Amino acid sequence: MAQKILGLRTTIYKVADVNQAKEWYTKAFEVAPYFDQPFYIGFEVGGYELGLQPEEAPVKDKSESVLTYWGVNDINAEYNRFIALGATEHEAPTEVGGGIMVATVKDPWDNIVGLIYNPHFKISS
């Protein structure tokens, strides 16, 4: 039987100013968008999609019920780099077992951006 769920494809962050967010995410993820329209900005990050959409009405208290973690090789260096770019601390890098480390920051639009170092995870096609 063919697998029906193929894995994560896209994470979207809603932002009050897509042009400012485009600049910030380009620096933070060190990649330029491949799709750039007023209604959606798309980045290809390691085979996955990071999308930016404008908020119709900016929300101050955003939900923390769903987190997306972006894989990194050096979680402490990336966490500190995101902070230096203007993100705010949310959860400092922490080992959660088996050598896996996670951390979260908030972007300038109050979205949570997760970072994970997982030496056991291998991308499958």
C-alpha positions in Angstrom: 0.0 0.0 0.0 1.4 3.4 -1.0 2.1 5.8 1.8 -0.6 8.6 1.8 1.1 11.2 4.0 4.3 12.1 2.3 5.8 14.4 5.0 6.0 18.1 5.8 6.0 20.3 2.7 5.3 23.9 3.9 5.4 26.0 7.0 3.7 29.5 6.7 4.3 32.4 9.0 1.8 35.3 8.9 3.4 38.7 9.2 2.2 42.3 9.4 4.7 43.6 6.8 5.7 41.0 4.1 8.4 43.2 2.7 10.2 43.6 6.0 9.6 39.9 6.8 11.1 39.0 3.4 14.3 40.8 4.2 14.5 39.4 7.7 13.8 35.8 6.6 16.3 36.1 3.7 19.0 37.0 6.3 17.9 34.5 8.9 17.6 31.5 6.6 20.4 32.7 4.2 18.3 32.1 1.1 16.4 34.4 -1.3 12.7 33.8 -2.1 11.9 31.8 -5.2 8.4 33.2 -5.3 7.7 36.8 -4.4 4.2 38.3 -4.7 2.3 40.7 -2.4 0.0 37.8 -1.3 2.7 35.2 -0.7 6.5 34.9 -0.5 8.0 31.4 -0.7 11.5 30.2 0.2 12.9 26.8 -0.5 14.8 25.7 2.6 16.5 22.3 2.5 13.8 20.8 0.3 10.9 22.3 2.3 8.8 25.4 1.8 8.9 28.4 4.2 6.1 30.8 3.3 5.2 34.3 4.4 1.6 35.6 4.1 0.3 39.0 5.1 -1.9 39.3 8.1 -5.2 41.1 7.4 -5.2 42.2 11.0 -2.0 41.8 12.9 -2.4 39.5 15.9 -0.3 40.3 19.1 -0.9 37.1 21.0 -0.2 34.3 18.5 -0.9 30.7 19.3 1.8 28.4 20.5 -0.1 25.2 19.8 1.9 24.1 16.7 5.7 24.4 16.3 7.9 23.8 13.3 11.5 23.0 13.9 14.1 23.7 11.3 17.1 21.4 11.3 20.5 22.9 12.1 24.0 21.5 12.6 25.0 23.9 15.4 22.0 24.9 17.5 23.8 27.3 19.8 25.4 29.2 16.9 22.1 29.4 15.0 20.1 30.4 18.0 22.5 33.2 18.8 22.6 34.3 15.1 18.8 34.5 15.0 18.8 36.6 18.2 21.5 38.9 16.7 19.2 39.4 13.7 16.4 40.7 15.8 14.6 37.6 17.0 13.7 37.4 20.7 14.4 34.5 23.0 11.6 32.0 23.6 13.3 28.8 24.7 17.0 28.5 24.9 18.8 25.4 23.4 18.0 22.4 25.5 18.8 18.7 25.2 15.7 16.6 25.2 17.3 13.2 25.1 19.5 11.1 22.9 21.7 14.1 21.9 18.7 15.9 20.4 18.6 19.6 21.1 15.7 22.1 20.5 15.3 25.8 20.8 12.8 28.4 19.8 12.9 32.1 19.1 10.2 34.6 18.1 10.6 36.5 14.9 9.9 40.3 14.8 6.2 39.5 14.1 5.8 37.3 17.2 5.9 34.0 15.3 7.7 31.1 16.9 10.6 29.7 14.8 11.9 26.3 16.1 15.4 25.0 15.7 16.4 21.4 16.1 19.7 19.5 16.1 18.8 15.8 15.7 21.8 13.5 14.9 19.4 10.6 14.3 17.1 12.2 11.7 17.8 11.4 8.1 15.6 12.8 5.3 14.0 10.1 3.3 12.6 10.6 -0.2 
